[in-house]
Amino acid sequence: MHQLIFTMSLAQSSELIYGNLQLVYPGGSAIDYVATSGCTGWQQPGDEWAIGRGPIPAGKYEIPSTPYWLDTRGIEGWFFHIQPDRTSPDGSVARGEFGIHFDANVPGSAGCVVLVNRDGWLGFCNRMEAIAKSGTERIPLEVSYG
């Protein structure tokens, strides 16, 4: 089974913190992509619940192997919609509308996992297209912070 794993160290920083999105193939081989989640200054522990600024909350998700196109500023391209669509720590503050996409505008994201290298993004999209053509419709995504 294919799997995606996003890892990043959360810390107080005035610089954007980068992490890793790893695409793992059924045989165990993996491809790594430089990625981030959250805005500069909003990537420390506890910021996962800061709507529109913090990184995607840690947890287990899934994405479709086929993206759709969004013209939304900051995305402006292919978008792999992360499910479940809403998540909350205690049922009160909900965050959602996350996706995996290219970091198309100001560096960082409002909670999506964004790939920062154009060649890496194109490679990711090509690999996802091949995975979709093989019959895999959804891929598990695990998000964890060190």
GUDO-219491 format. One record per residue (C-alpha): x, y, z; residue number from 1; residue in one letter. Coordinates in steps of 0.1 Angstrom, whole numbers. Example, Ala and Ser with C-alpha at 12.3 -4.5 7.8 and 13.67 -1.06 7.14 Angstrom:
{east = 123&north = -45&up = 78&seq = 1&type = A}
{east = 137&north = -11&up = 71&seq = 2&type = S}
***
This chain:
{east = 0&north = 0&up = 0&seq = 1&type = M}
{east = 12&north = 35&up = -8&seq = 2&type = H}
{east = 16&north = 59&up = 21&seq = 3&type = Q}
{east = 24&north = 96&up = 26&seq = 4&type = L}
{east = 42&north = 108&up = 58&seq = 5&type = I}
{east = 47&north = 145&up = 66&seq = 6&type = F}
{east = 71&north = 153&up = 94&seq = 7&type = T}
{east = 83&north = 187&up = 106&seq = 8&type = M}
{east = 98&north = 200&up = 139&seq = 9&type = S}
{east = 77&north = 226&up = 155&seq = 10&type = L}
{east = 95&north = 255&up = 172&seq = 11&type = A}
{east = 94&north = 292&up = 179&seq = 12&type = Q}
{east = 111&north = 308&up = 149&seq = 13&type = S}
{east = 111&north = 340&up = 129&seq = 14&type = S}
{east = 120&north = 319&up = 99&seq = 15&type = E}
{east = 98&north = 295&up = 80&seq = 16&type = L}
{east = 104&north = 260&up = 92&seq = 17&type = I}
{east = 107&north = 232&up = 65&seq = 18&type = Y}
{east = 99&north = 196&up = 69&seq = 19&type = G}
{east = 96&north = 165&up = 48&seq = 20&type = N}
{east = 68&north = 149&up = 28&seq = 21&type = L}
{east = 77&north = 113&up = 21&seq = 22&type = Q}
{east = 59&north = 91&up = -5&seq = 23&type = L}
{east = 64&north = 55&up = 4&seq = 24&type = V}
{east = 57&north = 28&up = -22&seq = 25&type = Y}
{east = 43&north = -7&up = -13&seq = 26&type = P}
{east = 78&north = -23&up = -16&seq = 27&type = G}
{east = 92&north = 2&up = 9&seq = 28&type = G}
{east = 111&north = 25&up = -14&seq = 29&type = S}
{east = 105&north = 61&up = -7&seq = 30&type = A}
{east = 108&north = 96&up = -23&seq = 31&type = I}
{east = 113&north = 127&up = -1&seq = 32&type = D}
{east = 100&north = 162&up = -9&seq = 33&type = Y}
{east = 109&north = 195&up = 9&seq = 34&type = V}
{east = 75&north = 207&up = 23&seq = 35&type = A}
{east = 61&north = 229&up = 50&seq = 36&type = T}
{east = 28&north = 237&up = 67&seq = 37&type = S}
{east = 18&north = 270&up = 84&seq = 38&type = G}
{east = 30&north = 306&up = 82&seq = 39&type = C}
{east = 62&north = 321&up = 94&seq = 40&type = T}
{east = 60&north = 327&up = 131&seq = 41&type = G}
{east = 31&north = 302&up = 135&seq = 42&type = W}
{east = 49&north = 269&up = 135&seq = 43&type = Q}
{east = 54&north = 263&up = 172&seq = 44&type = Q}
{east = 37&north = 237&up = 194&seq = 45&type = P}
{east = 0&north = 246&up = 199&seq = 46&type = G}
{east = -2&north = 266&up = 167&seq = 47&type = D}
{east = -19&north = 236&up = 150&seq = 48&type = E}
{east = -52&north = 251&up = 161&seq = 49&type = W}
{east = -45&north = 287&up = 149&seq = 50&type = A}
{east = -70&north = 290&up = 120&seq = 51&type = I}
{east = -55&north = 303&up = 88&seq = 52&type = G}
{east = -20&north = 305&up = 102&seq = 53&type = R}
{east = -9&north = 273&up = 120&seq = 54&type = G}
{east = 3&north = 240&up = 105&seq = 55&type = P}
{east = -20&north = 211&up = 98&seq = 56&type = I}
{east = -28&north = 193&up = 131&seq = 57&type = P}
{east = -9&north = 160&up = 137&seq = 58&type = A}
{east = -30&north = 129&up = 129&seq = 59&type = G}
{east = -40&north = 104&up = 103&seq = 60&type = K}
{east = -56&north = 116&up = 71&seq = 61&type = Y}
{east = -59&north = 105&up = 35&seq = 62&type = E}
{east = -58&north = 121&up = 1&seq = 63&type = I}
{east = -72&north = 112&up = -33&seq = 64&type = P}
{east = -46&north = 101&up = -59&seq = 65&type = S}
{east = -62&north = 125&up = -84&seq = 66&type = T}
{east = -61&north = 163&up = -77&seq = 67&type = P}
{east = -85&north = 190&up = -89&seq = 68&type = Y}
{east = -76&north = 225&up = -101&seq = 69&type = W}
{east = -81&north = 256&up = -79&seq = 70&type = L}
{east = -75&north = 292&up = -89&seq = 71&type = D}
{east = -74&north = 303&up = -52&seq = 72&type = T}
{east = -45&north = 327&up = -45&seq = 73&type = R}
{east = -16&north = 308&up = -29&seq = 74&type = G}
{east = -27&north = 275&up = -45&seq = 75&type = I}
{east = -32&north = 285&up = -82&seq = 76&type = E}
{east = -29&north = 249&up = -95&seq = 77&type = G}
{east = -35&north = 213&up = -87&seq = 78&type = W}
{east = -49&north = 205&up = -52&seq = 79&type = F}
{east = -50&north = 171&up = -34&seq = 80&type = F}
{east = -78&north = 176&up = -9&seq = 81&type = H}
{east = -69&north = 161&up = 25&seq = 82&type = I}
{east = -97&north = 142&up = 43&seq = 83&type = Q}
{east = -113&north = 143&up = 68&seq = 84&type = P}
{east = -122&north = 178&up = 59&seq = 85&type = D}
{east = -126&north = 191&up = 95&seq = 86&type = R}
{east = -106&north = 182&up = 126&seq = 87&type = T}
{east = -107&north = 196&up = 161&seq = 88&type = S}
{east = -90&north = 188&up = 195&seq = 89&type = P}
{east = -121&north = 188&up = 215&seq = 90&type = D}
{east = -150&north = 195&up = 192&seq = 91&type = G}
{east = -147&north = 233&up = 196&seq = 92&type = S}
{east = -121&north = 248&up = 173&seq = 93&type = V}
{east = -124&north = 231&up = 139&seq = 94&type = A}
{east = -98&north = 234&up = 111&seq = 95&type = R}
{east = -101&north = 221&up = 76&seq = 96&type = G}
{east = -100&north = 226&up = 39&seq = 97&type = E}
{east = -65&north = 213&up = 39&seq = 98&type = F}
{east = -47&north = 200&up = 9&seq = 99&type = G}
{east = -13&north = 192&up = -6&seq = 100&type = I}
{east = -3&north = 217&up = -33&seq = 101&type = H}
{east = 26&north = 237&up = -46&seq = 102&type = F}
{east = 36&north = 268&up = -25&seq = 103&type = D}
{east = 25&north = 292&up = -52&seq = 104&type = A}
{east = 26&north = 326&up = -35&seq = 105&type = N}
{east = 40&north = 339&up = -1&seq = 106&type = V}
{east = 61&north = 311&up = 14&seq = 107&type = P}
{east = 42&north = 290&up = 39&seq = 108&type = G}
{east = 5&north = 280&up = 41&seq = 109&type = S}
{east = -27&north = 285&up = 60&seq = 110&type = A}
{east = -24&north = 249&up = 72&seq = 111&type = G}
{east = -20&north = 230&up = 39&seq = 112&type = C}
{east = 11&north = 208&up = 33&seq = 113&type = V}
{east = 30&north = 227&up = 5&seq = 114&type = V}
{east = 59&north = 215&up = -16&seq = 115&type = L}
{east = 84&north = 243&up = -21&seq = 116&type = V}
{east = 104&north = 231&up = -50&seq = 117&type = N}
{east = 88&north = 233&up = -85&seq = 118&type = R}
{east = 107&north = 203&up = -99&seq = 119&type = D}
{east = 97&north = 183&up = -68&seq = 120&type = G}
{east = 61&north = 193&up = -71&seq = 121&type = W}
{east = 60&north = 183&up = -108&seq = 122&type = L}
{east = 76&north = 149&up = -99&seq = 123&type = G}
{east = 51&north = 144&up = -71&seq = 124&type = F}
{east = 22&north = 151&up = -95&seq = 125&type = C}
{east = 36&north = 127&up = -121&seq = 126&type = N}
{east = 40&north = 100&up = -95&seq = 127&type = R}
{east = 5&north = 105&up = -81&seq = 128&type = M}
{east = -9&north = 103&up = -117&seq = 129&type = E}
{east = 9&north = 69&up = -121&seq = 130&type = A}
{east = -5&north = 57&up = -88&seq = 131&type = I}
{east = -40&north = 68&up = -98&seq = 132&type = A}
{east = -36&north = 49&up = -132&seq = 133&type = K}
{east = -26&north = 18&up = -113&seq = 134&type = S}
{east = -60&north = 18&up = -96&seq = 135&type = G}
{east = -52&north = 33&up = -62&seq = 136&type = T}
{east = -78&north = 60&up = -55&seq = 137&type = E}
{east = -68&north = 71&up = -20&seq = 138&type = R}
{east = -35&north = 72&up = -1&seq = 139&type = I}
{east = -31&north = 74&up = 37&seq = 140&type = P}
{east = -13&north = 105&up = 50&seq = 141&type = L}
{east = 2&north = 106&up = 85&seq = 142&type = E}
{east = 12&north = 140&up = 100&seq = 143&type = V}
{east = 36&north = 141&up = 129&seq = 144&type = S}
{east = 58&north = 167&up = 146&seq = 145&type = Y}
{east = 91&north = 162&up = 164&seq = 146&type = G}
***
